[in-house]
Amino acid sequence: DAGVTQSPTHLIKTRGQQVTLRCSPKSGHDTVSWYQQALGQGPQFIFQYYEEEERQRGNFPDRFSGHQFPNYSSELNVNALLLGDSALYLCASSLAVGTGFFRQETQYFGPGTRLLVL
Amino acid sequence: SQQGEEDPQALSIQEGENATMNCSYKTSINNLQWYRQNSGRGLVHLILIRSNEREKHSGRLRVTLDTSKKSSSLLITASRAADTASYFCATDAKTGFQKLVFGTGTRLLVSP
């Protein structure tokens, strides 16, 4: 059973360019979340996709956009890259168990894509 | 912004010793999870503790949760060199769909 996969593993771009990162969730999972992790920091939530729609978003500008496909895989797009976008981008997949208080969604993370903006 | 803080920021111990790291958070939560990250790669899920639980064990790991103090601790017993990694706590706030909010992490170094 394959875990969460991400591509590419590394990427170098220049300021102003656009980038697309890809994620395939763990088998059976229907929810994909994206996180940005700057060097020396904890991951920060970008957004979450469920049933092909963005259902929650963190404090990131509109330059960050995403998509979820019918097979639950997902893409993260970043436009007009800035030097500060250099980071490790992590994808996590999950499947809700229960509802409300009893909801437990363990998020399983992929290995990440390291983006360097020059 | 980060939800909270892990303490200490860095911890260096010898193999066989126990390692304790603490996490504080700010809002009411559904659950709290601990993750391990090796060399800046993907995060590995270690354990989830619900807000109505006070203690949970998994192998050499023991997690406690004190919701009145908004804090949690992770104890790794009989540590091994392979435990060297960064450890993060992540909270799932009572705000609807799950959105993990991570702390700043504790860097653990276990020397042989």
Interface residues (C-beta under 8 A of the other chain):
Chain A: V4 T31 S33 Y35 Q37 L39 Q41 G42 P43 Q44 F45 Q48 Y50 R55 Q56 G58 N59 L88 L90 A92 S94 A96 F101 R103 Q104 E105 T106 Q107 Y108 F109 G110 P111 G112 R114
Chain B: S1 Q2 N30 N31 Q33 Y35 G40 R41 G42 L43 V44 H45 L48 R50 S51 N52 F88 A90 D92 G96 F97 Q98 K99 L100 V101 F102 G103 T104 G105
